Amino acid sequence: MPQINAERLLNDLRKLRTFGAVDTGVVRPALSEADIESRQWLKARYEDAGLDGSIDGVANVFGRSRNDGPALIIGSHSDTQPRGGWLDGALGVIYGLEIARACAEDPTTAHLAVDAVSWQDEESNFIGCLGSRSWCGTLDPADEAAARGRDGTPLAEALRTCGLHDVPRQQIEDGRYVGYLEAHIEQGAYLEDAGEQIGVVTAIVGIRGMTITFDGEQNHAGTTARCRNRTLRGCPPDQRGVSQSRGRANRVDDRQRQHRTRRVIDRAGTRRNGLTVPRSG
């Protein structure tokens, strides 16, 4: 059974941390000088492990097993947030490297094909998941042409600066892979609170950004009756739907007025006195 070399794994994690290290974190945004230096180092580590190392045209780093498939590909990303944690992404990258090494060193698994990878720009300096989308063939050319880094540098210029503008981009080899695995440092503390060391992800957060424009009339959010809300009137094109919405809004307003009146009467004792009680807002 393959044995993980913990000391070797930790040494590689610590070395990767030195590229862009700042205090307890790392500043290694995609296609920065620190990022490219770390990828060149990682390529060399893949080659030291007996893998065919390469950096493609968007700076994905691949360590391809020389064994025939079917293969597993294991990895993550090594770019960081503007001030990222040193294990975010890096843990999965070095796990992939160490698993490939451990399998190659054990006679019972040396024949298996395990590829390792570090994807580019998982953290959206230019385009979120730039590297993996390029590899999957789902990168939109229009998005790529418009992409700029957080400092305003166009993606095309950054690739040219790194010497990658003429480098071919790798894509999935049909029939080679049976699966992809990615280890990631825990970010929600659930395992830590439960006293567990590892878990299998069954669901993840999905985030989608969008811009919504509302046409209407600015008014007080707390006191404007729903039936007078100009945005409500203008939204549904079906006038019957608008009427039904207004009707529901009127009933809500009526119930709220009745509730407020009862509450004031309970406090003051009479309706007349209740209506003269000052209200804030």
N, C-alpha and C positions, 0 to 999 in steps of 0.2 A: 504494500500500500504506500502511495507517495507520502513523503514526510515534508511538511513545511519547515523551512529554515527560518525561524523567527528572527534570529539576529541579523541575517542577511536582509530580510524583509524590512526590518526597522531601520537598518542602515540606509537602505535605498529611500525610504520615506523621509528620513532626516536629510539626506542629500538633496532630494527634490525640493525640500522646504527652503534650502539656501538660495534658490533662484527667486529673487524678489522678496526675501524675508524682511519683515518690518515688525519689530517688537515680537508679539506672540502670534502674529498673523503673516499673511503673504499678499503682496501686490504683484500679480502676474496676469494682467489682462491679455486677451487674445492678440497675437501678433506683435506684442511688445518685445523689446530686446530680451527681457528676462524670460518671456514665454518661448521665444525661438531658441535661446540657449538651453533651456530645460528640455526642449524637444530633441535637440541634437544630442544631448546627454542620454536621453531615454532611448533614442535610436541605437546608440552604442551599447547600452545595456541589453537591449533586445538581441543584438548581434552576439554579445558575450554569452547569451543564453542559448545560442545555436539557432536563433530565428533569423529570417531574412528581414532586416530592418529597412524601413523606407519612410520618407516624409513626402506626402503628395502635395498637389497644387493648392490646397487650402490649409496645409500644415497639420493634417491628421498624421499621426505616427503609427505605423503598423509594424508588428512583429509576426511574420508569417511562418508557420511551421513548415518544415520541409517534408513532412509526412503527407501522404494522400489523405483526402477527406474520407468520410464526413468529419467536419471540424466544428469545434466550439470556438467562438470568439468572445474574449473576456476583457473587460476594461472599463473605462469611464473617461472623464475629462481632466486635464491638468491645468487649464486656464482658471483664473480665479475672479471673484468679485473685486471691485476696487480696493477693498480691504477684507480679504477672505480668510477663512479658517484654513490652516495648513493641511488638514486631512480631507477637506471638501473636494471630492473628485479624485484627489491624489491617492486616497486609500484604494479605490477601485482600480486605478491604473497599476499600482504596484502589486496589488493582489493578482491581477492578470499576469503580470510578469513572473511572479513567484510561483503561481500554479503551473505555468508553462515550464519553468525550470524544474519544479519538483516532479512533474510527470515525466519529463525527459530523463531524469536521473534514476527513476525506478524502472527496473526491467519489465515489470508487469504492465506498465503504462507507457513505456517509451515509444511504442508504435502509434500512439494516439496523436491526433492533430489538434493542438491547442494554439490558436492565434491570439495575440494580445494587441490592444489598441488604446490610444489616447486620442479622443475626439477633440476637435477644435471649436472654440467659442460656444461652449455650452451656456456660458454666463452672459451672452447677448451684448458683448462689446460692439459688434457689428450686426450680426444676425443670430438670434437664438438658435442653437443646435446647428450652426453652419456646417460643421464637419460631418455630422451624422446624416444630415439632410442631403449633402453633396454625395455621400457614399450610397445613400438609398435612391438617388436620382430624383428627389423631390424638391430640389432647390429651384426657386422661381428666378429666372434670369433678370426679370424686372426688379425684384427685391434686391438681388445682388448688385445690380447697377446703381441702385439708389442708396445702398448701405453706407453708413458713415459710423466711425467709432465715436466713443464718448467725447473725444477731443476734437471731433470734426473731421478727422482724416478719412477720405474715401477708402472703401475696402480695396478697390483696385490699386490705389497708390500704396497701401500698406503691404499688399502681396508683392508688388514690384520692389519695394524697399527690402523685403525679406528674400528677394531673389526667387520667388515662387510663381511669378506670372506666366512663365513658359513651362512649368512643371505639370505633367499630366495629373489628372485627378482620378483616384481609384474609386471603383464602384463594386458592388456586391458581385461575387463570382457565382453564377448560377450553378446550383447543385453542390456547392462546397459545404455550406453551413447547415447544421441541424439546430443551432440555437445560439443565443447571445445571453451572457450573464454579466451582471454589473453589481458589485458590492459598493455600498455607500455608507459613510459615517451617519449614525443616527442623528436626526435633527429635531426630534420631538420629545426625547427623554422617556419614551414609553418603556423601552427595554431596560433602561437604567432604573426606572422606578420599580419595575417588576423583578429586578435582580437577574435579568437574562443577558446573555452575551451576544446572541445572534437571533435574527428572525427572518422570515420570508415575507416579502411584501405581497399583499393581496389587493391593495388599492392605493392610489396616490391622488394627490391634489391635482386638479386640472384647472388652469387659469387661462381665461381668454380676455383680452383687452378690446375695447371698442369705444367709439365716440357716439354719443346720442344727443341729438338736438331736439329740444322741446320748444314749440311755438305757442305762446300764450301771453298772459298779462301778469306783470309782477304785482303781487299783493301780499297781505299779511298771512303768514302760513297758519297761524293759530285761530284767527277769528273769521276769516273768509269762508262763508258757507260753501260746501262742496258743489251745490247747485249753481253757484256763481263762478265757479272755477273755469276760467277761459281755456285752460289747457285741456280739461276734461271735455269741454264742448268740442274742441277742435281735433281731438285725437281720432275717434272712430269715424270712418267714412260712412258707415251704416247709420242713418239717422234714427232708425228704430233702436239700435244699440245705444245711441246717445241718450234717447229718451228714457230707456230703461235704466241707464246709469244715473241720470238725473233723478229719477224716481227713487232709486235706492239711496242716493245721496241725501235727498230731502227727508226720507224716513230716518236716516242716521242723525241728521241735524235735529229733527223733532225729538227723537229719543234723548239726545244730549241736552236739549233745552229743558225738557221735562225733568231730567235727572238733576240738572243744576238748580232748577227752581225748588224741587223737593229738598235738596240739601240746604239751600238758603233758608227755607221755611223751617226746617228742623232746627237751624241755629237761632233764628230770630223769633220764631213763634207764630208769625202771621205772614200772609202773602204780601200785605202792604209794606210791613216793615222789612220783609225779606228783599223786596225789590229796591229798597233804598240803601241796602248794605253796600258799601264801596267794594269794588273788585279791582284787583291789580291787573296790569297788562294792557 
